[in-house]
């Protein structure tokens, strides 16, 4: 059974930083793409960043230059370093593992950025 558990969310002032972490267990495929998505109140869930097992990354334009995604395959974790946070970054952040056409999701962690 694949399980993803997020941590590291919280309340921070604009311009501050947070580091989110996702611990993955039970995945049978080492070649999975990992990612972070977020959903703000009244909005659709959107892609924040993804990283393939080889290290190829994709970032939403809104977070380029501020967020960094990284994975540690030995530790089975994926992190999202978020710098220069803005109020519009406020959302529930979800960890994602994509194996072929199948997506697994964590329960989410709240990030709130005050102005």
C-alpha positions in Angstrom: 0.0 0.0 0.0 1.4 3.4 -1.0 1.3 6.0 1.7 2.4 9.7 1.4 2.6 11.8 4.5 3.3 15.6 4.3 4.8 17.8 7.0 6.2 21.2 7.5 3.3 23.5 6.9 2.5 26.4 9.1 1.9 30.1 9.4 4.6 32.5 8.1 4.8 36.2 7.2 5.2 37.4 3.6 8.9 37.1 2.6 9.5 34.2 4.9 10.4 30.6 4.2 9.0 27.1 4.8 10.3 23.6 4.0 7.7 20.9 3.3 8.6 17.3 3.4 6.8 14.2 2.1 7.7 10.7 3.3 6.7 7.9 0.9 6.3 4.3 1.8 5.0 1.2 0.0 5.9 2.3 -3.5 6.8 -0.6 -5.7 8.2 1.5 -8.6 11.4 3.4 -8.2 10.8 5.4 -11.4 7.8 7.3 -10.1 7.6 11.1 -10.6 7.1 13.0 -7.4 5.3 16.3 -7.1 3.7 19.0 -5.0 0.3 20.5 -5.8 -1.8 23.0 -3.9 -5.4 24.1 -3.5 -6.4 27.4 -2.3 -10.0 28.1 -1.0 -12.4 28.4 -3.9 -9.7 27.3 -6.4 -8.9 24.2 -8.3 -5.9 22.1 -7.3 -2.8 23.2 -9.3 0.6 21.9 -10.0 3.4 23.6 -8.0 6.5 21.5 -8.9 7.4 18.0 -10.0 10.7 16.0 -10.1 11.3 12.8 -12.0 13.4 10.0 -10.7 16.3 11.3 -12.8 16.0 14.8 -11.4 14.2 16.6 -14.2 12.0 19.3 -12.7 8.9 21.3 -13.7 7.8 24.4 -11.9 4.7 26.5 -12.1 5.5 30.0 -13.4 4.2 31.5 -10.2 6.8 29.8 -8.1 9.9 29.8 -10.3 12.9 31.3 -8.6 11.3 31.0 -5.2 10.5 27.3 -4.7 12.9 24.3 -5.1 11.8 20.7 -5.3 14.2 17.9 -4.4 14.0 14.2 -3.8 16.2 11.8 -1.8 15.6 8.4 -3.3 17.7 6.7 -0.5 15.4 8.2 2.1 12.2 8.0 0.1 11.4 11.6 0.6 10.6 14.6 -1.5 11.0 18.2 -0.2 9.7 21.6 -1.3 11.8 24.5 -0.1 9.6 27.7 -0.3 11.4 31.1 -0.1 10.0 34.6 -0.4 6.5 33.4 0.3 3.6 35.5 -0.8 0.0 35.7 0.5 -1.2 34.1 -2.7 0.9 31.0 -1.8 -1.6 30.3 0.9 -3.1 26.9 0.3 -3.2 23.2 1.3 -0.2 21.6 -0.2 -0.4 18.0 -1.3 2.3 15.5 -2.1 1.9 13.4 -5.2 3.4 10.2 -6.6 2.7 9.3 -10.2 3.2 5.7 -11.3 2.3 5.4 -14.9 -1.3 6.6 -15.1 -1.9 6.2 -11.4 -1.7 9.0 -8.9 -1.3 8.7 -5.2 -1.9 11.6 -2.8 -1.1 12.6 0.7 -3.6 14.2 3.1 -2.1 17.7 2.7 -0.5 20.3 4.9 -1.7 23.8 5.4 0.5 26.8 4.4 -0.7 30.2 5.4 1.2 33.4 4.5 0.1 36.6 6.2 0.5 40.0 4.7 
